[in-house]
Structure formats: structure tokens, C-alpha cells
Amino acid sequence: MVELLQSKETFIPPRLDVPALWAIDAILPVLCKTALNIESIEIDPEDIKALRHLRQGRLLYMSNHPSTVEPPVAFAVASRLGTRFHFMASRVVFNWYAGLLGQIIRRVGAFSVLPGAGDRDSIRTARSILAAPDGKLAIYPEGMMSGENDNLINFMPGAIQLGFWGLEDARKKDPSARLPVLCAFVKYIANGKPETLDREITESIGRLEKKLRIDPGEKNLLRRFLTVGRVLLENAERDYRIPPGAEHDYEYRVGRARHAALDAAARALDLELPLRADALSKIRELFAAVEAVETGFGGSLKYKPNPAGLQAAKRHIDRAYTFLILRPAYLLERPTAERFIEWLLRFETVVFGEAQLRPRKARVLFARPFYLDDYLNDYQTDRKAGLEKALGRVRSELEALLARGIEMTAPLVKPQDAGSDFKISPPPVP
């Protein structure tokens, strides 16, 4: 049965199916609540009213991507606007649950992409969608899950490049074709009263302390979280044979552990990463290599990763991803329940091998749409400069939405209250 359901094709095209779309419309709230612990997806009715005109014509929808939940949220956005989006999804997702998930998501507009492989079929499909008179594509410019709702990582220029290609293709048939860009930001808000959230978070960190044999003593909540992070860092330094540093060099030490884990993952897969590459570049390349092994399509990459090292590489990457997220300044400056929970998810994944999702709601914020064709002349005159200018506009819009989202959650405890002996050195160059 598994062999029958799991596709061996490199590229999986979309196959929109009206009954499937209606079925997902009907059961999405239940699916979100039971599978993703999303109690509700909230959109201001005034936003829906203002954006309804976008259901006619083509659209490039660009959102932040802190977790796995943004595609279902985008599906809900499209449904409430009275339209449908297409989605790019990692090829490996189409084999999950013996291929059943892939059979479902392609029927609601998803098509596959092999990260890092220059997937021509996927690019061609994205272009054709955006070139169609009513084509709409949802895409995530960060290119990977950031893990932090109150942050945006570097954007990938390929996200806006697809838009320009689609617009150019559209104008070959219709010189007046336009392509609006809608920037959206999904803000997750923990469900529960502050005192309830405080109690649940305290209980959760207590379970981690017990597993790691940490005595919390009289430490407050912030200090307890930082202590667990320090112990995980010390464990990584021991495992990777990194000389320990002074406690006030915490940010620097986290950076070393992050790169050591990524380099260990590369060795497990027999890959060579650039010596001076930043952590994000390394982790993106490693994600692509892991997917190539898991899907069996490694030949499409510029390297051939070693399948025998897959599980070890995934453990190293997971550890590196944890140290990509665990930045003390992020928690200290605004210790909201949501940021505590983000850290708990990483702690639990490393310590227990799995994490417990907490109930939350997804609040969707929108920028005013702009038109990519306003940047087309710049792009056609100087492609690199045009891409940077348009991507800068997307970044500016999402950063403004991010600022709004940050203000939607309040600190659970006093910011910066980690004790006078805890100091953070300036972060090193990545």
C-alpha cells in the first residue's frame, strides 16, 4: 500500500479539485484545532472587505514563515476572500503519511519543489500560475521556517524573481497585465489568562529541569529558561569538543555550537560547506541535502549526499536549529508567553525528541497591496538592482506588520530580569 501511495515522480503538479476544496473549507477549523492546536484563525472583517477586489485577477501572496502552519492559514485567507491560492511545498511533504498528505494537498492547489535543486518543473509551474489571468500563488520569502514569530530572517531573492517572471510571461499575451503583491503576517497568540500561562510554562520548564537534573533553586522564570539553555549549550560544547567560554560570552558560544552542529551534519552527509558561510546559508543547504536523500532525488543536486548519514545529520541539524533560535536577547527584551513557548518547543525537541504544541490563535495582519509592475522597468534595466528594490519593499511591508504583531502580546514577567550577573556580549558576525 505504501509503495502504491508514495509517488516516485520528481515533480508533483497541482490538481485543483472542487469537492476537495469544499471539504477542506468545511473541516479546516477542526483540522487546525486537533492537528495543529490552532483554536481560531482571526482576520479583521474590515481587512476582508478592503481586500475582496483581489479575488479577481492574479496575485502574489507573501507571508512570514515561523512554523508549519502558515499554508493552512493562507488557505483560510483565500477562502475568506472568495478565491483560491496555489502553493509551493517541499517535495518530501508529498510522501508523508504514505503519500496520503500529498494526494490531499495537491487537490487544494499545492505543487512540489525540490529545495536547492533548481527545480525547473516547479519554476515553470509557478510562472504559468502567475501568468494566468486569475492565477494566485502563496509563497514565503524567508525560504524556511524561522522558528521565531517575532522575527524575520533573510529573504530569498527567488521569491520575488518568480513574480517578475510570471509578470513578464503575462505581458507577452496582455501588455497591460498587472501583478498585485499582498504581504501578510501571521501572529500566533497563546490561549489562556496570564496566570494560567505562567503556571503551565513553569510546569513545563520544571519537567525539563528534572530530566536534565537541574536544581531551579530560587531562580525566577527567566533565569530558569536561560539556565536550561546554558546546560544544553554546555552539552553541545562537550559533544563537539568545543572549549567552554566565559558565561558572559553566551552569544558567541551559541554561535560556535551552531556552526559545530552544522559542520557535523555536513560531515555525516559527506558534504563540503563553504568555510565562511553564515549559519542560515549552511542550514538551507543541509535542509536541501536531507530532502534529496529522503525523496531519493539526490541526483538533481550539485552534490550527492550520503544516505547512510541521514539520521545523524538530522540530529545535528535539529541541534543547530535550536541554537539558531535560542538567542537570550530575544527572550530577555520581551519575555512574552509566546516567546517562552517557542523556547519550550526547541528545548522539548532536543531533550525529549518531540515537542508539545500549545493552544493558540492565529491573527492575520495585512499590508496595503502594491503592484510588482511598478518595479518592472527597474528590473528590466538592471535585474539585480530591480530584484533588490522589489524585495526591499516586501521586507519593509513585513517588518511594519511584524512591529504591529509584536505589540499584540505583552511580557509575562519583567523584561531583562535575569540577575545582575547575567550579561550578554555583543553578537558576533554570523
Secondary structure, 3 states (H helix, E strand, C coil): CHHHHCCCCCCCCCCCCHHHHHHHHHHHHHHHHHHHCEEEEEECHHHHHHHHHHHCCCEEEEECCCCCCHHHHHHHHHHHHCCCCEEEEEHHHHHHHHHHHHHHHHHHCEEEECCCCCCHHHHHHHHHHHHCCCCEEEECCCCCCCCCCCCCCCCCCHHHHHHHHHHHHHHHHCCCCCCEEEEEEEEEEECCCHHHHHHHHHHHHHHHHHHHCCCCCCCCHHHHHHHHHHHHHHHHHHHCCCCCCCHHHHHHHHHHHHHHHHHHHHHHCCCCCCCCCCHHHHHHHHHHHHHHHHHCCHHHCCCCCCHHHHHHHHHHHHHHHHHHHCCHHHHHHCCEHHHHHHHHHHHHHHHHCCCCCCCEEEEEEECCCEEHHHHHHHHHHCHHHHHHHHHHHHHHHHHHHHHHHHCCCCECCCCCCCCCCCCCCCCCCC
